[in-house]
């Protein structure tokens, strides 16, 4: 009886150890870390298709954490991950959902970033998802029609080239190639024969440019003073032009006034106009003025005898 109880106890202990090892193996496979505090972050993806809880999180190709939960929020998926506390996650960190293997499950690639500021635990990190094999195959299938159209266009282009490249065209192309080869040969011969002259010409141009630069440097002050003199002359010319404009305006005003006076003289509406136009009136005015001058002369010579009676009538 005691032997049976010992055997049952051994079987129970072995079973418990096996269950514990099994659970530890599942935990390790899921990427759940026992013991030690991990930092959690939230990854926002447009889609988390194929990603499961427990999927590994890789940083620079090294597994550093796992996915602990996946939630849907509006038009995006929020993936909560836990990573090792020693991993530096920065402000510009990003994430990507990729394939572990060609036919395997999904994983999360976390790019820690290069910003000098670190990201606090619980912060949100933007991410994007790479297409899986099925999506790639679907995209390739959608490109099949495009590939067929491109092949059809290539057939059309090749047919056009065959139609264009007739024996006459080929002969013309060969002739052009021969002419280009002949020109290249002549150019090479010319360069070999006149290489020294070309070098001397280049040296002369370099020396001339140096002398010109020296002349410009030596006469820079004179050029600056000449420019300043031109600026002062330009300012004086502008003032003169303003005065000329003012004088022209005054001349226009005087011309307008003179035209008005001449018009009035021609219309005989004033005494001056009548005197200019009527000779008889002008003679009368002249004779009247002569009499007035004579009268004034007598007044100066003999005086004026005035008989004034005050208070009575004559």
Backbone torsions as a table, in degrees:
resi	resn	phi	psi	omega
1	UNK	NA	-45.1	178.3
2	UNK	-66.2	-36.7	178.7
3	UNK	-63.8	-37.5	178.8
4	UNK	-67.3	-39.7	178.7
5	UNK	-64.9	-40.0	178.1
6	UNK	-63.8	-40.4	179.7
7	UNK	-64.8	-41.6	178.3
8	UNK	-65.0	-37.3	178.6
9	UNK	-65.0	-41.9	178.3
10	UNK	-63.4	-43.3	179.3
11	UNK	-61.9	-40.4	178.6
12	UNK	-64.7	-42.4	179.3
13	UNK	-64.6	-44.1	179.4
14	UNK	-62.7	-39.9	179.0
15	UNK	-64.2	-43.5	179.2
16	UNK	-63.4	-41.5	178.4
17	UNK	-64.2	-40.2	179.5
18	UNK	-65.3	-42.7	178.2
19	UNK	-63.4	-41.0	179.3
20	UNK	-63.7	-43.4	178.1
21	UNK	-64.5	-37.9	178.2
22	UNK	-63.6	-44.2	178.7
23	UNK	-65.4	-39.0	177.4
24	UNK	-64.9	-38.7	177.4
25	UNK	-64.4	-43.0	177.8
26	UNK	-63.4	-41.3	179.4
27	UNK	-62.2	-42.5	179.2
28	UNK	-66.7	-39.6	179.5
29	UNK	-66.0	-34.1	-179.8
30	UNK	-78.4	-12.7	179.8
31	UNK	83.6	16.7	179.3
32	UNK	-86.0	125.3	-174.5
33	UNK	-96.9	126.3	179.4
34	UNK	-91.8	129.8	177.7
35	UNK	79.7	148.5	179.0
36	UNK	82.5	138.9	-178.3
37	UNK	-83.4	131.2	175.9
38	UNK	-109.9	153.5	177.0
39	UNK	-93.5	139.5	-178.5
40	UNK	-108.7	143.4	176.9
41	UNK	-136.3	161.7	179.6
42	UNK	-114.1	123.1	178.0
43	UNK	-103.7	130.0	178.9
44	UNK	-106.3	118.7	179.7
45	UNK	-119.1	150.7	173.4
46	UNK	-66.5	-28.6	176.1
47	UNK	-155.3	147.4	178.4
48	UNK	-120.6	36.1	-176.9
49	UNK	-60.7	127.4	177.7
50	UNK	88.0	-12.5	-179.2
51	UNK	-85.6	136.4	-178.2
52	UNK	-123.9	160.3	175.8
53	UNK	-64.3	135.2	-177.2
54	UNK	94.6	-5.0	178.1
55	UNK	-62.4	144.3	-176.1
56	UNK	-73.7	154.1	175.1
57	UNK	-116.1	120.5	-178.3
58	UNK	-107.7	139.8	174.0
59	UNK	-126.8	116.0	-177.5
60	UNK	56.4	37.6	177.9
61	UNK	81.9	1.0	-179.0
62	UNK	-113.4	131.7	179.7
63	UNK	-70.3	122.9	-176.1
64	UNK	-128.4	5.6	-179.6
65	UNK	176.8	-166.6	-177.7
66	UNK	-154.3	167.1	177.6
67	UNK	-84.8	129.4	-178.3
68	UNK	-107.5	-22.0	176.7
69	UNK	-165.0	156.1	178.6
70	UNK	-133.5	126.6	179.9
71	UNK	-129.7	154.7	177.9
72	UNK	-105.4	130.5	178.0
73	UNK	-135.4	113.9	-178.5
74	UNK	54.1	-119.1	-177.1
75	UNK	-103.2	21.3	-179.6
76	UNK	-138.8	169.3	179.2
77	UNK	-116.3	131.8	178.5
78	UNK	-101.3	118.9	-178.5
79	UNK	-110.2	117.8	178.5
80	UNK	-92.0	127.5	-179.2
81	UNK	-124.6	158.3	174.8
82	UNK	-126.2	127.4	-178.3
83	UNK	-124.6	166.3	-179.9
84	UNK	-62.9	143.8	-177.3
85	UNK	-67.7	-17.7	-178.3
86	UNK	-84.4	-6.3	-178.2
87	UNK	-79.3	122.9	178.7
88	UNK	-81.3	111.6	177.5
89	UNK	-103.9	124.0	-173.7
90	UNK	-106.6	175.4	-173.4
91	UNK	-63.0	-33.4	-177.0
92	UNK	-96.6	26.8	179.9
93	UNK	-69.3	148.2	177.2
94	UNK	-136.4	167.0	-178.6
95	UNK	-138.9	158.4	-179.9
96	UNK	-145.5	139.8	174.3
97	UNK	-94.1	122.3	-178.3
98	UNK	-131.3	-176.7	179.4
99	UNK	-94.4	135.5	173.9
100	UNK	-69.4	-44.7	176.6
101	UNK	-140.4	175.9	-177.6
102	UNK	-61.3	-37.5	179.7
103	UNK	-117.1	11.5	-177.4
104	UNK	-90.4	-165.2	-178.8
105	UNK	-82.8	-165.6	-177.4
106	UNK	-100.3	158.5	175.8
107	UNK	-140.2	170.8	177.3
108	UNK	-117.7	122.9	173.9
109	UNK	-99.9	119.2	-178.6
110	UNK	-106.3	124.1	178.9
111	UNK	-102.1	111.2	-170.3
112	UNK	-67.8	-18.6	178.1
113	UNK	89.1	175.9	-177.7
114	UNK	-126.6	6.1	-178.7
115	UNK	-65.6	147.7	177.5
116	UNK	-70.2	-17.2	-179.3
117	UNK	-93.5	138.5	179.2
118	UNK	-90.5	151.6	-178.8
119	UNK	-92.7	129.0	179.4
120	UNK	-71.6	157.4	178.7
121	UNK	-62.4	143.1	-179.3
122	UNK	87.4	-4.6	-179.2
123	UNK	-75.0	163.3	-177.8
124	UNK	-95.9	139.5	-179.4
125	UNK	-122.6	127.7	177.8
126	UNK	-72.4	148.9	-179.3
127	UNK	-147.2	170.1	177.9
128	UNK	-143.3	156.2	-176.5
129	UNK	-111.2	133.7	175.2
130	UNK	-86.6	148.7	-178.0
131	UNK	-67.3	146.5	176.3
132	UNK	-88.7	-174.0	-176.2
133	UNK	-63.0	-42.0	-179.2
134	UNK	-63.1	-42.2	179.0
135	UNK	-65.6	-39.7	177.3
136	UNK	-61.9	-42.5	179.0
137	UNK	-64.7	-40.1	178.2
138	UNK	-63.5	-41.5	177.9
139	UNK	-64.7	-39.9	176.4
140	UNK	-63.5	-38.7	177.1
141	UNK	-63.4	-38.5	178.3
142	UNK	-69.3	-25.7	177.8
143	UNK	-81.8	-7.5	-178.9
144	UNK	-59.8	-43.4	178.7
145	UNK	-62.7	-41.9	178.2
146	UNK	-62.3	-41.5	179.8
147	UNK	-63.2	-40.6	178.0
148	UNK	-62.1	-41.6	178.9
149	UNK	-65.8	-39.6	178.6
150	UNK	-63.9	-41.9	178.5
151	UNK	-63.4	-39.7	178.1
152	UNK	-63.4	-40.6	177.8
153	UNK	-66.1	-37.7	177.2
154	UNK	-63.8	-39.1	175.8
155	UNK	-61.4	-42.2	179.4
156	UNK	-63.6	-42.7	179.7
157	UNK	-64.8	-41.6	179.0
158	UNK	-64.7	-38.5	176.6
159	UNK	-64.2	-40.4	178.0
160	UNK	-64.6	-39.0	178.8
161	UNK	-65.1	-40.2	177.5
162	UNK	-63.3	-37.8	179.3
163	UNK	-69.8	-35.5	-178.4
164	UNK	-75.9	-42.9	-175.3
165	UNK	-78.4	69.4	173.9
166	UNK	-78.7	167.8	176.9
167	UNK	-56.4	-36.5	178.2
168	UNK	-65.7	-41.4	179.2
169	UNK	-65.6	-42.4	178.1
170	UNK	-61.1	-40.9	177.8
171	UNK	-63.5	-39.6	178.3
172	UNK	-65.2	-40.2	178.4
173	UNK	-63.9	-41.9	177.7
174	UNK	-63.2	-39.3	180.0
175	UNK	-64.6	-42.2	178.2
176	UNK	-63.7	-41.0	178.7
177	UNK	-63.2	-40.6	177.8
178	UNK	-63.7	-41.5	179.1
179	UNK	-63.8	-41.6	178.1
180	UNK	-63.2	-39.7	177.4
181	UNK	-64.5	-39.3	178.9
182	UNK	-65.9	-41.4	178.6
183	UNK	-63.8	-43.0	178.7
184	UNK	-62.2	-39.5	178.3
185	UNK	-65.3	-42.7	178.2
186	UNK	-64.9	-40.0	178.7
187	UNK	-63.5	-41.4	178.0
188	UNK	-63.8	-41.7	179.0
189	UNK	-64.7	-43.1	179.2
190	UNK	-62.2	-41.1	179.5
191	UNK	-64.7	-41.0	178.9
192	UNK	-66.4	-39.4	-177.7
193	UNK	-73.8	-35.8	-174.5
194	UNK	-113.8	25.8	-179.0
195	UNK	-62.9	-42.4	-179.7
196	UNK	-65.2	-41.3	179.3
197	UNK	-64.0	-38.8	178.6
198	UNK	-65.2	-41.0	178.0
199	UNK	-64.1	-41.7	178.1
200	UNK	-63.3	-40.9	178.2
201	UNK	-61.4	-42.2	178.4
202	UNK	-64.0	-39.7	177.9
203	UNK	-65.3	-40.9	178.6
204	UNK	-63.4	-40.2	178.7
205	UNK	-64.2	-40.7	179.0
206	UNK	-64.8	-42.6	178.8
207	UNK	-64.7	-41.2	179.4
208	UNK	-63.1	-41.2	178.5
209	UNK	-65.1	-36.2	177.9
210	UNK	-65.6	-45.2	178.7
211	UNK	-62.8	-41.5	179.1
212	UNK	-62.9	-39.5	177.9
213	UNK	-64.9	-39.8	178.2
214	UNK	-64.9	-42.2	179.7
215	UNK	-62.5	-42.2	179.2
216	UNK	-64.0	-40.1	179.4
217	UNK	-66.6	-38.4	-179.5
218	UNK	-70.1	-34.8	-175.3
219	UNK	-102.3	19.8	-179.1
220	UNK	-67.7	-40.9	-179.7
221	UNK	-64.9	-43.3	178.5
222	UNK	-62.6	-40.6	178.7
223	UNK	-64.5	-38.2	178.8
224	UNK	-65.1	-42.9	178.4
225	UNK	-65.4	-37.6	177.7
226	UNK	-63.6	-40.7	178.2
227	UNK	-63.9	-41.7	177.7
228	UNK	-63.3	-40.6	177.5
229	UNK	-62.6	-41.2	177.6
230	UNK	-63.5	-38.2	178.3
231	UNK	-64.6	-43.0	178.1
232	UNK	-64.7	-42.0	178.6
233	UNK	-62.9	-37.8	178.4
234	UNK	-64.9	-40.6	177.9
235	UNK	-64.2	-42.7	177.7
236	UNK	-63.0	-41.0	178.8
237	UNK	-62.9	-38.2	177.6
238	UNK	-63.4	-42.3	177.8
239	UNK	-62.9	-43.3	178.5
240	UNK	-60.5	-42.1	179.3
241	UNK	-63.9	-36.6	177.3
242	UNK	-64.3	-42.4	177.7
243	UNK	-63.3	-41.7	178.5
244	UNK	-61.8	-40.6	177.9
245	UNK	-62.0	-41.7	178.6
246	UNK	-64.1	-42.4	178.5
247	UNK	-63.3	-40.8	177.8
248	UNK	-62.3	-38.6	177.6
249	UNK	-64.3	-41.8	178.3
250	UNK	-65.1	-41.6	177.6
251	UNK	-61.1	-39.4	178.2
252	UNK	-63.8	-41.8	179.1
253	UNK	-63.7	-44.0	179.0
254	UNK	-64.1	-39.0	179.0
255	UNK	-63.8	-39.7	178.5
256	UNK	-64.0	-44.4	179.2
257	UNK	-63.4	-42.9	179.1
258	UNK	-63.2	-39.5	177.4
259	UNK	-62.4	-39.4	178.4
260	UNK	-64.2	-41.7	179.4
261	UNK	-64.0	-45.4	179.7
262	UNK	-62.5	-37.5	179.2
263	UNK	-64.6	-40.9	178.3
264	UNK	-66.6	-38.0	177.4
265	UNK	-62.9	-40.4	179.7
266	UNK	-68.8	-31.3	-179.9
267	UNK	-80.2	-8.9	177.9
268	UNK	59.0	32.3	178.7
269	UNK	-86.8	-9.6	179.6
270	UNK	-121.5	165.6	178.8
271	UNK	-61.3	-39.3	179.2
272	UNK	-62.7	-40.2	178.7
273	UNK	-65.2	-41.7	179.1
274	UNK	-66.3	-39.4	178.3
275	UNK	-63.2	-37.0	-179.6
276	UNK	-71.4	-38.5	-173.6
277	UNK	-89.7	-29.5	-174.8
278	UNK	-105.2	107.2	-178.1
279	UNK	-69.1	-37.6	180.0
280	UNK	-62.2	-43.8	178.0
281	UNK	-64.4	-37.0	179.5
282	UNK	-65.3	-39.3	178.0
283	UNK	-66.5	-41.2	178.5
284	UNK	-61.2	-43.8	179.3
285	UNK	-63.2	-40.5	178.8
286	UNK	-63.3	-43.7	-180.0
287	UNK	-66.5	-38.2	178.1
288	UNK	-63.7	-42.9	179.5
289	UNK	-64.6	-34.7	177.6
290	UNK	-65.9	-42.7	177.7
291	UNK	-63.1	-40.8	179.9
292	UNK	-63.9	-41.1	179.0
293	UNK	-63.7	-40.9	178.6
294	UNK	-64.6	-41.6	178.7
295	UNK	-62.9	-42.9	179.1
296	UNK	-65.7	-34.1	177.1
297	UNK	-65.6	-43.4	177.4
298	UNK	-62.6	-36.8	179.2
299	UNK	-64.1	-41.0	179.7
300	UNK	-65.9	-34.6	-174.6
301	UNK	-81.8	-45.5	-173.5
302	UNK	-108.0	-12.1	-177.6
303	UNK	82.3	-170.2	-177.3
304	UNK	-127.9	125.3	178.0
305	UNK	-97.0	111.7	-176.2
306	UNK	-113.4	126.1	178.3
307	UNK	-106.1	109.9	-174.8
308	UNK	-117.9	129.3	177.1
309	UNK	-117.9	127.7	-175.5
310	UNK	-113.9	129.6	171.2
311	UNK	91.1	-12.8	-179.8
312	UNK	-133.2	160.7	175.8
313	UNK	-94.9	152.2	178.7
314	UNK	-70.9	NA	NA
